[in-house]
Amino acid sequence: MKLVKVDAVAWTITGGGAYLRESVDVVEYMKNRLGLKITLFLTKWGYEVARIFGVLPRLKSIASGRYYEEFLIGDEGMYYVGRVNMGKYMAVIIAPATANTIAKIVHGIADNVATALFAQAEKSSVPIIVLPTDTANEEGFVVTETPCYINRAVCSTMNCATCQPLAMCPAKAIKIVEGYPRIDLDKCTGCTICEKLCPYNAVRCWEKIKLVPRQIDLENINKLTKMRGVLVVKSPWEIAEKVKAMLKT
């Protein structure tokens, strides 16, 4: 792969919760410890999921708007894809990359900022690092996280006179539905205040769940590994190791 001697990377976030919060840890590490400039590209649903998972403030701090440190959402990022062709980024990173994003990539579709960045990076021999959300562990499961939610079964047994999470939610994202509180994910900002306020642990945030990946998604990941200039990784911190290796060459 052709390595371009620049101190910037294009990091793209798509709409998957798996690995998202840990990926943000890695972005912060690459900026603060490796001294890299990070241009953040978020698909429309990448932005929405980042909001729900409470990482938007951190991302906006990382990409503060300076040159090559822009925070770009959806089609806004399409204006900057040409930087890849000009060799302005040492790598294009897509993490997390949803199954839908990978399916489009392996079938040659470039209809949003994530897939367009991939296509132009491949054409320009810029290294591409991809972290699929549907990467299975040794047991064959995909481990992902849930957004904040309220366990209605717990609420039904406690029958609180006043729901503190509802009363104190800064985003006004909790409302009563059929007699019990529910988090409206269209408004939630993932601040976790509700989780801290509930004395009965009815509110759960970032609960880990196991999923079985679809065979077609595994096949698409396998196809991705065979594409020119692509490194498919299994964890966010593996991205940091790959980038450090690039910096040494």
C-alpha positions in Angstrom: 0.0 0.0 0.0 1.1 3.5 -0.8 1.7 5.6 2.4 1.4 9.3 2.2 3.5 11.3 4.7 0.8 13.5 6.2 -0.3 13.8 9.8 -4.1 13.5 9.2 -6.6 10.7 9.0 -10.2 10.6 7.8 -12.2 8.7 10.4 -15.7 7.7 9.4 -18.5 6.7 11.8 -21.5 4.8 10.5 -24.7 3.9 12.4 -23.6 1.0 14.6 -23.5 0.9 18.4 -21.0 -2.0 18.5 -17.5 -0.8 19.2 -18.7 2.9 19.1 -17.7 4.1 22.5 -14.4 2.3 22.4 -13.7 3.7 19.0 -14.1 7.2 20.4 -11.4 6.2 23.0 -9.1 5.3 20.2 -9.8 8.6 18.2 -8.9 10.6 21.4 -5.7 8.5 21.8 -4.7 9.1 18.2 -5.2 12.8 18.5 -3.7 13.4 22.0 -1.0 10.7 22.1 0.0 10.3 18.4 -0.5 14.0 17.5 -2.7 13.3 14.5 -5.3 15.6 13.0 -8.6 13.8 12.7 -11.3 14.8 10.3 -14.5 13.2 11.5 -17.1 12.1 8.9 -20.4 10.8 10.2 -23.1 9.3 8.1 -26.6 10.5 9.0 -27.2 7.5 11.2 -23.7 7.6 12.5 -24.5 11.0 13.9 -27.8 9.8 15.4 -26.2 6.7 17.0 -23.4 8.9 18.4 -25.9 11.1 20.0 -27.9 8.2 21.5 -24.6 6.7 22.9 -23.6 10.0 24.5 -20.3 10.5 22.6 -21.1 13.6 20.5 -19.5 16.0 23.0 -16.3 14.0 22.9 -16.3 13.8 19.1 -16.9 17.6 18.7 -14.0 18.2 21.1 -11.8 16.0 19.0 -12.8 17.6 15.7 -13.0 21.3 16.8 -13.4 22.7 13.3 -9.8 23.6 12.6 -8.2 22.7 9.2 -8.3 18.9 8.8 -10.1 18.7 12.2 -13.7 19.3 10.8 -16.8 17.6 12.2 -18.8 16.7 9.1 -22.3 15.1 9.1 -23.9 13.3 6.2 -23.7 15.0 2.8 -21.7 17.8 4.2 -18.7 15.5 4.2 -19.0 14.8 0.5 -17.5 18.2 -0.3 -14.2 17.0 1.4 -13.9 13.5 -0.2 -11.6 14.9 -2.8 -8.9 15.4 -0.2 -8.4 11.6 -0.3 -7.5 11.8 -4.1 -5.1 14.6 -3.3 -3.2 12.5 -0.8 -4.1 14.6 2.2 -4.8 11.7 4.5 -2.4 8.9 5.6 -5.4 6.6 6.0 -9.2 6.4 5.7 -10.7 4.6 8.7 -14.3 3.4 8.9 -15.1 2.4 12.5 -17.6 1.2 13.3 -18.7 0.0 9.9 -22.2 -1.4 9.8 -23.1 -4.5 7.8 -25.1 -2.3 5.4 -22.0 -0.2 4.8 -19.8 -3.2 4.1 -22.4 -4.7 1.8 -22.4 -1.6 -0.3 -18.7 -1.4 -0.4 -18.2 -5.0 -1.7 -20.8 -4.4 -4.3 -19.3 -1.2 -5.6 -21.9 1.2 -4.3 -20.7 4.6 -3.2 -23.9 6.5 -2.2 -23.0 8.1 1.1 -19.9 9.7 2.7 -18.6 6.4 4.1 -18.8 4.4 0.9 -17.6 7.4 -1.2 -14.5 7.8 1.0 -13.8 4.1 0.7 -14.1 4.2 -3.1 -11.8 7.2 -3.5 -9.2 5.8 -1.1 -9.1 2.6 -3.1 -8.7 4.5 -6.4 -6.0 6.7 -4.9 -4.0 3.9 -3.1 -4.6 5.4 0.3 -4.7 2.7 3.0 -8.1 1.8 4.4 -8.8 0.4 7.8 -12.3 -1.0 8.5 -13.8 -2.3 11.8 -17.0 -4.3 11.0 -19.7 -4.3 13.6 -20.5 -7.9 12.7 -17.1 -9.3 13.6 -17.7 -12.5 15.5 -15.7 -13.5 18.5 -14.2 -16.9 19.2 -17.6 -18.2 20.3 -19.3 -17.1 17.1 -21.2 -14.1 18.6 -21.2 -10.4 17.9 -21.1 -8.5 21.2 -22.8 -5.1 21.0 -24.3 -2.6 23.4 -27.8 -1.2 23.9 -28.7 2.4 24.2 -30.2 3.5 27.5 -33.6 1.9 28.2 -36.1 1.5 31.0 -37.0 -2.0 32.3 -40.8 -1.6 32.6 -41.1 -4.9 34.6 -39.1 -3.2 37.4 -41.2 -0.1 37.2 -44.4 -2.1 37.5 -43.3 -3.6 40.8 -41.9 -0.4 42.3 -44.8 1.9 41.3 -42.9 5.1 42.2 -44.9 8.1 43.1 -42.4 10.4 41.3 -40.1 9.1 38.6 -36.8 11.0 39.2 -35.3 10.1 35.8 -38.4 11.5 34.1 -38.4 14.7 36.2 -34.6 15.4 35.9 -33.9 14.3 32.3 -32.1 17.4 30.7 -33.2 16.3 27.2 -36.8 15.7 28.2 -36.4 12.3 26.6 -38.5 10.3 29.1 -42.3 10.2 28.8 -45.1 8.0 30.2 -46.4 5.4 27.8 -49.3 3.2 29.0 -48.6 4.1 32.6 -44.8 3.6 32.8 -41.8 5.7 31.7 -40.1 5.1 28.4 -37.0 6.7 26.9 -37.6 8.4 23.6 -34.4 7.7 21.6 -35.3 10.4 19.2 -34.4 12.9 22.0 -32.0 11.0 24.2 -28.4 12.3 24.4 -26.9 9.3 26.3 -26.0 11.4 29.3 -26.8 8.5 31.7 -28.3 10.9 34.3 -31.4 8.7 34.3 -29.4 5.6 35.1 -27.8 7.3 38.1 -31.1 8.7 39.4 -33.1 5.5 39.5 -32.8 3.9 42.9 -34.1 0.5 41.6 -31.8 0.1 38.7 -34.7 0.1 36.2 -32.6 2.2 33.8 -29.9 0.4 31.9 -27.3 1.9 29.7 -24.7 0.2 27.5 -25.9 -3.3 28.4 -24.0 -5.9 26.5 -25.9 -8.3 24.3 -24.9 -11.2 22.1 -26.0 -11.5 18.5 -25.5 -14.2 15.9 -24.1 -12.6 12.7 -25.8 -13.4 9.4 -23.9 -15.6 7.1 -24.2 -13.1 4.3 -22.6 -10.4 6.5 -19.7 -12.7 7.3 -19.2 -13.5 3.6 -19.2 -9.7 2.8 -16.5 -9.2 5.5 -14.5 -12.0 3.9 -14.8 -10.3 0.5 -13.7 -7.0 2.1 -10.5 -8.6 3.4 -9.5 -9.4 -0.2 -9.9 -5.9 -1.6 -6.9 -3.9 -2.5 -5.3 -1.7 0.2 -7.8 -2.8 2.9 -7.0 -3.8 6.4 -9.9 -5.4 8.3 -9.5 -5.2 12.1 -11.3 -6.9 14.9 -11.1 -4.3 17.6 -10.8 -0.5 17.9 -7.3 -0.6 19.6 -6.0 -2.7 16.7 -6.6 0.4 14.6 -4.3 2.4 16.8 -1.6 -0.3 16.4 -2.0 -0.2 12.6 -1.7 3.6 12.4 1.4 3.6 14.7 3.0 1.1 12.3 2.2 3.4 9.4 3.8 6.3 11.2 7.1 4.3 11.6 7.4 3.5 7.9 
